[in-house]
Amino acid sequence: MDKTELATWGNTSTSESYLREPDSILDLSGMLKSIGDKGCIARGFGRSYGDQPLNSDGDVIRPPSASKKLENLSSNGIATVKSSMTFAELLNQVVPLGWYMPVVPGTSYITIGGAIAADIHGKNHYRKSSIADHVESMTLMLADGDTIHCSKTEESSIFWTTIGGLGLTGVILEATIQLIRIQSSSVLVDRKSFKNFTELFETMKSQIDKADYSVAWLDLASKSNPGRGILETANHQELDEGSQFSYETKPLLALPRCMPGGLLRPSTIKKYNSLRFLLADKEKSLKENELSAFMHPLDKVRNWNRLYGKTGVIQWQVAVPEVSEHVLFDIIDSIHKAEAPAFLVVLKKLGPANQAPLSFPMEGWTLAVDFPAKHQEIHDCLDALDQEIVNVGGRIYLAKDARLNPDLIPKMYPRIDEWKSIRQNIDPNNRWQSDFSRRLDL
Ligand SMILES: Cc1cc2nc3c(=O)[nH]c(=O)nc-3n(C[C@H](O)[C@H](O)[C@H](O)COP(=O)(O)OP(=O)(O)OC[C@H]3O[C@@H](n4cnc5c(N)ncnc54)[C@H](O)[C@@H]3O)c2cc1C
């Protein structure tokens, strides 16, 4: 069998591996018996920023996907979904029936398996927690090829180790998820711009209780007001007589493969941010918006990661505990002073953590920053910030990491030994491996 070159969304590394695409669960179980020393890892849609679904010189498995049609949706909104189904495929089918996923990521092009393996959160973690909260149960193929059913009450330690476990406990085959009722496929969005971070942050805190969703976009490139930004809060629309439910996720524009690498220079970022501000100030602040456009604004441009050229993009996403919110100001200041070209900077509120040892969210705030990977000064600046985050009890989002020092993992995820011990019990021969697990010694 020839190797296939695989990459991820961040495009910072590629890897050659044996790509396996089993037709059925039986086929997958058989394949596991012939896995070599480098082990294997499941792959969803490859939307990780880092090396999570890569396995150089080993095997990479795409879970079987017999049909993209949702076969099982009960009258009370409980859906059983194949792990290879994307959010776009699922939402296109359930939104017209008046149902929605309680937790939705910033792109609709990730799979249900990838979402559970990362324990994703959305713009409403403070209301709806992460996806784990809504997964009633899942079926998982273990290293020996056996399939188990697990939930919060059945094989619960395996369930919680798999949540946020980035594929290192087995292949999720399907999940049963409780959906939420919606009365319309639009949201009422309140969009306001703020000239400095203090004002934006205070307003965000004071409005959080009134909004179903809340997210802020920050401008760290502004010379005079780093941290100025645009705050968006949104609420599901109530029943609108005669309104049609729809969920449009198709991109409107595609970027070509060969984009010039230096497109995202500090000067272009500054101009783009200023334009965004100008437009936000001109628009009406209260506006009805399609749910899909509000949830996944970047999906309108297919392959927008190509803007970063061949060297790719790093996303640094941190969680900062509520009591240490002042650190957000330090981060903004440090990135600004380092003159690091931060393109996309997003702030969200997080609610309480769950029971999964590797789940990322914790009560407080999360800040995600996209950088072109080629600038070495960024790496030095982020290494120093990682240390500051550890000192206040915060953590990096492992599902997006491409560069973390492995020594910091036990400090960021203090239950890592418990996670490793359960993993060792169910996979004594280390069958599940990835470039990510080797890099971070997991
Ligand atoms: C534009 C963009 C926006 C994003 N927004 C958010 C956001 O708002 N919130 C958030 O939390 N995350 C967000 N993410 C991160 C994204 O949700 C995760 O990286 C997710 O894991 C990607 O899913 P995927 O299907 O592409 O999986 P892949 O990237 O292919 O794999 C991701 C991990 O999941 C594992 N995995 C995949 N399928 C299975 C399976 N069937 N069984 C077991 N393990 C499996 C892989 O082994 C790997 O470790 C965003 C990413 C992008 C690119």
The ligand as a MOL file (V3000), in Angstrom:
LIG
                    3D

  0  0  0     0  0            999 V3000
M  V30 BEGIN CTAB
M  V30 COUNTS 53 58 0 0 0
M  V30 BEGIN ATOM
M  V30 1 C -12.1890 27.6030 11.1460 0
M  V30 2 C -12.2170 26.7610 12.3900 0
M  V30 3 C -13.0770 27.1120 13.4210 0
M  V30 4 C -13.1210 26.3470 14.5860 0
M  V30 5 N -13.9670 26.7280 15.5790 0
M  V30 6 C -14.0040 26.0170 16.7340 0
M  V30 7 C -14.8730 26.3960 17.7930 0
M  V30 8 O -15.6300 27.3650 17.6820 0
M  V30 9 N -14.8510 25.6530 18.9280 0
M  V30 10 C -14.0370 24.5590 19.0740 0
M  V30 11 O -14.0720 23.9400 20.1370 0
M  V30 12 N -13.2190 24.1740 18.0790 0
M  V30 13 C -13.1810 24.8730 16.9190 0
M  V30 14 N -12.3410 24.4830 15.9100 0
M  V30 15 C -11.4850 23.2990 16.1130 0
M  V30 16 C -12.1760 22.0360 15.5870 0
M  V30 17 O -13.4730 21.9660 16.1020 0
M  V30 18 C -11.4060 20.7950 16.0220 0
M  V30 19 O -10.1060 20.8620 15.5530 0
M  V30 20 C -12.0650 19.4830 15.5550 0
M  V30 21 O -11.5050 18.4210 16.2740 0
M  V30 22 C -11.8880 19.2370 14.0560 0
M  V30 23 O -12.7030 18.1540 13.6630 0
M  V30 24 P -12.4060 17.3240 12.3410 0
M  V30 25 O -13.6100 16.5100 12.0060 0
M  V30 26 O -11.8870 18.1840 11.2640 0
M  V30 27 O -11.3000 16.2960 12.8720 0
M  V30 28 P -9.7540 16.1000 12.5320 0
M  V30 29 O -9.0680 17.4090 12.4630 0
M  V30 30 O -9.6160 15.1850 11.3830 0
M  V30 31 O -9.3120 15.3430 13.8610 0
M  V30 32 C -9.3040 16.0280 15.0860 0
M  V30 33 C -9.0620 15.0540 16.2330 0
M  V30 34 O -10.2240 14.2520 16.3800 0
M  V30 35 C -9.8980 12.8730 16.2980 0
M  V30 36 N -11.0150 12.1890 15.6260 0
M  V30 37 C -11.6160 12.5700 14.4690 0
M  V30 38 N -12.6030 11.6970 14.1680 0
M  V30 39 C -12.6100 10.7660 15.1600 0
M  V30 40 C -13.3850 9.5990 15.4140 0
M  V30 41 N -14.3620 9.2140 14.6090 0
M  V30 42 N -13.0920 8.8750 16.5110 0
M  V30 43 C -12.1090 9.2530 17.3740 0
M  V30 44 N -11.3580 10.3410 17.1820 0
M  V30 45 C -11.5970 11.0870 16.0850 0
M  V30 46 C -8.6010 12.8180 15.5070 0
M  V30 47 O -7.8640 11.6590 15.8240 0
M  V30 48 C -7.9120 14.0950 15.9600 0
M  V30 49 O -7.2220 13.8700 17.1570 0
M  V30 50 C -12.2900 25.2000 14.7240 0
M  V30 51 C -11.4320 24.8350 13.6730 0
M  V30 52 C -11.4030 25.6010 12.5130 0
M  V30 53 C -10.4920 25.1870 11.3860 0
M  V30 END ATOM
M  V30 BEGIN BOND
M  V30 1 1 1 2
M  V30 2 1 2 3
M  V30 3 2 2 52
M  V30 4 2 3 4
M  V30 5 1 4 5
M  V30 6 1 4 50
M  V30 7 2 5 6
M  V30 8 1 6 7
M  V30 9 1 6 13
M  V30 10 2 7 8
M  V30 11 1 7 9
M  V30 12 1 9 10
M  V30 13 2 10 11
M  V30 14 1 10 12
M  V30 15 2 12 13
M  V30 16 1 13 14
M  V30 17 1 14 15
M  V30 18 1 14 50
M  V30 19 1 15 16
M  V30 20 1 16 17
M  V30 21 1 16 18
M  V30 22 1 18 19
M  V30 23 1 18 20
M  V30 24 1 20 21
M  V30 25 1 20 22
M  V30 26 1 22 23
M  V30 27 1 23 24
M  V30 28 2 24 25
M  V30 29 1 24 26
M  V30 30 1 24 27
M  V30 31 1 27 28
M  V30 32 2 28 29
M  V30 33 1 28 30
M  V30 34 1 28 31
M  V30 35 1 31 32
M  V30 36 1 32 33
M  V30 37 1 33 34
M  V30 38 1 33 48
M  V30 39 1 34 35
M  V30 40 1 35 36
M  V30 41 1 35 46
M  V30 42 1 36 37
M  V30 43 1 36 45
M  V30 44 2 37 38
M  V30 45 1 38 39
M  V30 46 1 39 40
M  V30 47 2 39 45
M  V30 48 1 40 41
M  V30 49 2 40 42
M  V30 50 1 42 43
M  V30 51 2 43 44
M  V30 52 1 44 45
M  V30 53 1 46 47
M  V30 54 1 46 48
M  V30 55 1 48 49
M  V30 56 2 50 51
M  V30 57 1 51 52
M  V30 58 1 52 53
M  V30 END BOND
M  V30 END CTAB
M  END
